[in-house]
Amino acid sequence: MISPTVLAVIDELEAFQKNHSDSWNIPREEGMILHTVAIAARCRYLVEVGTSYGFSGLFLGSAAAENGGVLHTFDRDPRKHEHAAANFRRAGLEATIRLHTADAMVELARLDNGIDLAFIDATKSQTPGYWKLLEPRLAASCVVAVDNTGTHRRELAPFVEMLRNRGDFTCCDVPVGNGFELAVRMAKPHDVGNV
């Protein structure tokens, strides 16, 4: 359950978005779905590509905190970094969220293996590049979500098709807000020791 403190900051960011054209929040409903999936799958090591002002990070960070884990979130914009850091502090999640102001195409390669949940919501043309860095670091059982598959359907279609055709993920389109692809991989019985 998301705490009232976190929900208050979520409310503030929804209001903030109305007056800031560069605030590209996911819809609250999408955040709630991601939070719920992360809780249900007991995700402890979460990675987000595309922090912006920290809206989606509040949902993911709240799940990480509840599961006793950590969220690593990446954005190149130092101004947004300052805002996101302040939002995470006010939400009481600063000990759970590791905020990186860096190019994810460089920094993702430095992450440890065993990622339980990866959320990709950044430059759409770079999604295959983010995936190339994330895929070998994913846990045997994991969740992957890719935002904007509705609003950027044509651009993301080849990536979505690749993900669906791999054979090791169960995938579905979630038609909420901008649309997002949700993919879940469960470890095979002989992989359980490697989860």
C-alpha positions in Angstrom: 0.0 0.0 0.0 1.3 3.4 -0.9 1.8 5.6 2.1 -0.2 8.9 2.5 3.2 10.8 2.4 4.0 9.3 -1.0 0.5 9.9 -2.3 0.6 13.5 -1.3 3.7 14.1 -3.5 2.0 12.1 -6.3 -0.9 14.5 -6.0 1.4 17.5 -6.1 3.2 16.2 -9.3 -0.2 15.7 -11.0 -1.0 19.3 -10.3 2.5 20.4 -11.4 2.1 18.6 -14.7 -0.8 20.9 -15.7 1.4 23.9 -15.8 4.7 22.4 -17.1 4.8 21.1 -20.7 8.0 19.2 -20.0 6.4 17.1 -17.3 5.7 13.8 -19.0 4.1 11.8 -16.2 2.7 8.4 -16.8 -1.0 8.2 -15.8 -1.6 7.5 -12.2 -3.4 4.3 -13.2 -0.3 3.1 -14.9 1.8 3.9 -11.8 -0.7 1.9 -9.7 -0.5 -1.1 -12.0 3.4 -1.0 -12.0 3.4 -0.7 -8.2 0.9 -3.6 -7.8 2.9 -5.8 -10.2 6.2 -5.0 -8.4 4.6 -5.9 -5.0 3.0 -9.1 -6.3 6.2 -10.2 -8.0 8.2 -9.2 -4.8 10.6 -7.1 -6.9 13.5 -5.9 -4.8 15.9 -4.6 -7.5 14.2 -2.2 -9.8 15.6 0.0 -12.6 13.8 2.9 -14.4 15.1 4.6 -17.5 13.7 8.1 -17.7 13.2 9.8 -14.3 11.8 13.2 -15.4 10.3 14.8 -12.2 10.1 11.5 -10.4 6.4 10.7 -10.8 6.7 7.0 -11.9 9.7 6.7 -9.5 7.4 7.4 -6.6 5.3 4.3 -7.5 8.3 2.1 -8.2 10.2 3.4 -5.2 7.3 2.8 -2.9 7.1 -0.8 -4.1 10.9 -1.2 -3.7 10.7 0.2 -0.1 7.8 -2.2 0.8 9.8 -5.1 -0.6 13.0 -4.1 1.2 14.7 -3.3 -2.1 16.1 -0.4 -4.2 15.2 1.6 -7.3 17.9 2.9 -9.6 16.5 5.6 -11.9 18.3 7.4 -14.7 17.8 10.8 -16.4 20.2 13.1 -18.2 18.6 16.4 -17.2 20.3 17.9 -14.1 17.4 20.4 -13.5 14.9 17.5 -13.4 17.3 15.6 -11.2 17.1 18.4 -8.6 13.3 18.3 -8.7 13.1 14.5 -8.6 15.5 14.3 -5.7 13.5 16.8 -3.7 10.3 14.9 -4.5 11.8 11.6 -3.4 13.0 13.3 -0.1 9.6 14.8 0.6 8.1 11.3 0.0 10.5 9.7 2.5 12.0 7.5 -0.2 15.5 9.0 -0.4 17.1 5.9 1.2 15.4 3.6 -1.3 15.9 5.4 -4.6 19.3 5.9 -6.2 18.9 8.8 -8.6 21.5 8.9 -11.4 22.0 12.0 -13.5 23.7 10.3 -16.4 23.3 8.9 -19.8 21.6 5.5 -19.3 23.3 4.2 -22.5 26.6 4.4 -20.5 25.5 3.8 -16.9 23.3 0.8 -17.4 26.3 -1.3 -18.2 27.6 -0.6 -14.7 24.6 -2.1 -12.9 24.8 -5.5 -11.1 22.9 -8.5 -12.5 19.6 -9.7 -11.0 17.2 -6.9 -12.0 13.7 -7.9 -11.0 11.8 -5.1 -12.7 12.9 -2.8 -15.6 10.8 0.2 -16.7 11.8 1.9 -19.9 10.3 5.3 -20.5 12.9 7.5 -22.2 14.0 8.4 -25.7 11.9 5.9 -27.8 14.5 5.4 -30.6 17.0 4.3 -27.9 14.7 1.6 -26.4 16.6 -1.2 -28.3 19.9 0.1 -26.9 18.6 0.3 -23.4 17.3 -3.3 -23.8 20.7 -4.5 -25.0 22.2 -3.3 -21.8 19.4 -4.4 -19.5 18.6 -7.8 -20.9 21.8 -9.6 -19.7 21.3 -8.1 -16.2 17.7 -9.3 -15.8 16.9 -11.9 -13.2 15.6 -15.3 -14.4 12.1 -14.2 -13.1 11.5 -10.6 -13.9 9.1 -7.9 -15.1 9.7 -5.5 -18.0 7.5 -2.6 -18.9 7.9 -0.3 -21.8 5.9 3.0 -21.9 4.2 4.8 -24.8 3.4 1.8 -26.9 0.1 3.4 -27.8 1.3 7.0 -28.5 4.6 5.8 -30.2 3.1 2.5 -31.6 4.9 2.6 -35.0 8.3 3.5 -33.5 8.1 0.9 -30.7 6.4 -1.9 -32.8 9.7 -3.6 -33.8 10.9 -3.7 -30.2 7.5 -5.0 -29.0 7.4 -7.7 -31.7 11.0 -8.8 -30.7 10.0 -9.0 -27.0 6.8 -11.0 -27.8 8.6 -13.4 -30.2 11.4 -14.3 -27.8 9.4 -17.1 -26.2 10.6 -16.6 -22.7 8.3 -13.7 -21.8 4.5 -13.5 -21.4 3.5 -10.2 -22.8 0.5 -8.0 -23.1 -0.5 -4.5 -24.2 -1.9 -2.5 -21.4 -4.2 0.2 -23.0 -3.9 2.7 -20.1 -3.0 6.3 -20.8 -0.2 6.3 -23.3 -0.3 2.5 -23.5 2.5 0.3 -22.2 3.8 -3.2 -22.9 4.0 -5.4 -19.8 6.2 -8.5 -20.0 6.8 -11.1 -17.4 9.4 -13.9 -17.3 9.2 -16.8 -14.8 12.2 -18.9 -14.1 12.0 -22.5 -15.3 12.2 -25.1 -12.5 15.9 -25.8 -13.2 16.6 -22.0 -13.0 15.2 -21.5 -9.6 18.6 -21.5 -7.9 19.6 -18.7 -10.3 16.7 -16.3 -9.6 
